[in-house]
Amino acid sequence: MERTAGNQPPSTAKASLANYRVTLCYDGTDFKGWQRQPRERTIQGTLENALFRITGQLVTVHGAGRTDAGVHAEGQVANFRAAIRLGMDDLFRALNALLPDDLKVLSLRKVPADFHSRRSARSKTYRYRILQAPRVSPFLVRYVLHWPHRLDVRAMRKAAALFVREADFSAFSSNRELHPVRKVVLSDVRKKGNEIVFTIRAGGFLRYMVRTIVGTLLEVGRGKVLPETIEELFREKSRSLRSPTAPARGLCLVKIDYPPRAKPMT
């Protein structure tokens, strides 16, 4: 049932408007990203349709990060305002019963009216997984970039550290924003078994920024780009073939951090 203003069921009782915070996890493979799009399966649209079926209200869900098509999430945070008579436990169960298997609510609670999942966020953490093995398991293929060729992990780690800065990241994004300056506080490459795991944390990210940084690190690992070239790319402030965009499937939004607040509302 698609939500429209004309097919809202009548409300039989009044409830006060409240601000709800939800933590979500999803497999992004079969979604066209976070943002609602006509006739496309998206995270935002699927959540809003489920809320419409429960409440009969046209509820807008705001996400902390607008993940791209194919990108996953372990700890996406969203908020919405609605007048709902159901208790927290019942609403939690109803939402998960209506949501598909590849999108679930991990937690749900009421929060103060001034909380906004994106504007209130202090930082966002993403992880990118690169599998270095002759073959990839069907249980992993949706969540890692399979790269069976040699990569210089030491050079990748050295290059990754150079992204920790506050700077114009236009060279590492498909930037459409007027303000391309971002502050990265963590950028790290680690070898874990047969995986290379890249972790990055910042107050915010430009479009395709994480995947472009990963693409650049892969070029470093292949020996096509020297770690020292990162400084040159920052100075140029424009995309080049030295900064390709890595595939979406290896990327996951891990966590959203918020400043400490008072005890959550019940």
Buried (B, 14 or more C-beta within 10 A) or exposed (E): EEBEEEEEEEEEEEEEEBBBBBBBBBBBBEBBBBBBEEEEBBBBBBBBBBBBBBBBBEBBBBBBBBBBBBBBBBBBBBBBBBBBEBEBEEBBBBBBEBBEEBBBBBEBBBBEEEBBBBEBBEBBBBBBBBBBBEEBEEEBEBBBBBBEEEBBBEBBBBBBBBBBBEBBBBBBBEBEEEEBEBBBEBBBBEBEEEBBBBBBBBBBBBEBBBBBBBBBBBBBBBEEBBBEBBEEBBEEBEBEEBBBBBBBBBBBBBBBBBEEEEEEBE
